[in-house]
Amino acid sequence: MYAIVNISGKQFKATEGARVRVPRQTGDAGAKVTFHNVLLVHDGTSTQIGTPTVSGATVTATVIDHGREKKILVYKKKKRKGYQRKNGHRQWFTEIEIQTIQTSAAQKKAPAKKAEPKVEEAAQEEE
């Protein structure tokens, strides 16, 4: 079973027991966090796609650690003008471990496709 979850504006694939690095979240190490913006749930046989989210679906995770990514360098230069700027950035992240993926008890069935009306062409006699 897996789910696609929107966490702080980014989408992550969540499977039970997986560790994921997400943008910085509140809470100390060991705290439980719950995400309600579940966009898709797949349980092996059926898939629920939200419009925009799956109602009643939640993903529960435990905060493992907070940290910072590797440094990236941003360098700006304009040729023949003497303009140079060098800047570094390290993004904060939170490492979480997915505990459970819960869906609503009453799962919606996919709407049945409507049968296209059959159009019978009348035989036209030539006169």
C-alpha positions in Angstrom: 0.0 0.0 0.0 1.3 3.5 -0.8 0.0 7.0 -0.9 1.0 10.3 -2.6 1.0 13.0 0.0 1.3 16.8 -0.3 3.6 18.0 2.4 4.5 21.8 2.4 3.6 22.1 -1.3 5.7 19.1 -2.5 4.5 15.7 -3.3 6.0 12.6 -1.7 5.4 8.8 -2.1 4.6 7.3 1.3 4.9 3.6 2.1 4.6 2.2 5.6 8.1 2.0 7.2 9.8 4.3 4.7 12.0 7.2 5.7 11.4 10.4 3.8 13.2 13.8 3.9 10.5 16.5 3.8 10.7 20.3 4.2 11.1 21.4 7.8 8.2 20.5 10.0 7.3 21.5 13.6 7.8 19.0 16.4 10.8 17.5 18.2 12.3 14.1 17.5 9.9 11.3 18.4 6.8 13.5 17.9 3.9 12.2 15.8 2.7 14.2 12.7 -0.4 13.6 10.7 -0.8 14.7 7.0 -4.4 15.1 5.7 -3.5 16.2 2.1 -3.5 12.7 0.6 -3.8 13.0 -3.2 -3.8 9.2 -4.1 -4.1 5.9 -2.3 -3.2 2.5 -3.8 -3.8 -0.6 -1.8 -2.6 -3.2 -4.3 -5.9 -3.9 -6.1 -7.6 -0.5 -6.3 -6.6 3.1 -6.6 -8.4 6.1 -5.1 -7.6 9.4 -6.7 -8.6 12.5 -4.9 -10.4 15.5 -6.3 -8.2 17.2 -5.1 -7.7 15.1 -2.0 -9.0 11.7 -0.9 -11.6 12.3 1.8 -11.0 10.6 5.1 -7.4 9.5 4.2 -4.5 10.3 6.5 -0.8 9.5 6.7 0.8 9.3 10.2 4.5 9.6 10.7 7.1 10.0 13.4 9.8 12.7 13.3 13.2 11.1 13.3 15.5 14.1 13.0 16.0 17.7 11.8 19.0 18.7 9.7 20.3 20.7 6.8 21.0 19.6 3.2 24.4 19.9 1.5 25.4 23.4 0.5 24.6 24.6 -3.0 26.5 27.6 -4.5 24.8 30.3 -6.4 27.1 32.4 -8.6 26.1 35.4 -10.5 28.3 37.3 -13.0 27.9 39.8 -15.7 30.7 39.7 -18.3 32.7 42.9 -18.9 30.9 44.8 -16.1 32.9 43.7 -13.0 29.8 42.3 -11.3 30.2 39.0 -9.4 28.2 37.6 -6.5 28.7 34.3 -4.8 26.2 32.9 -2.3 25.7 29.6 -0.6 22.5 28.0 0.7 21.6 25.1 2.9 18.0 24.0 3.1 16.4 22.7 6.3 14.7 19.3 6.3 12.9 16.9 8.6 13.4 13.2 8.3 10.2 11.3 9.0 9.3 7.6 9.2 5.9 6.7 7.8 3.9 4.7 10.4 0.4 4.2 9.0 -1.7 5.0 5.9 -5.4 5.1 6.8 -8.3 5.4 4.4 -11.9 6.1 5.2 -14.1 3.1 6.2 -16.6 3.7 3.5 -14.7 3.7 0.3 -16.3 5.3 -2.7 -16.9 3.1 -5.7 -15.9 4.4 -9.1 -19.0 5.7 -11.0 -20.2 3.3 -13.6 -19.7 4.4 -17.2 -22.9 5.4 -18.9 -23.7 3.4 -21.9 -23.6 5.4 -25.1 -27.0 5.7 -26.7 -27.1 3.6 -29.9 -27.9 5.6 -32.9 -29.6 3.6 -35.5 -29.4 5.0 -39.0 -32.7 4.6 -40.8 -32.4 3.0 -44.1 -33.3 5.5 -46.7 -35.0 4.4 -49.9 -34.0 6.0 -53.1 -36.9 7.2 -55.2 
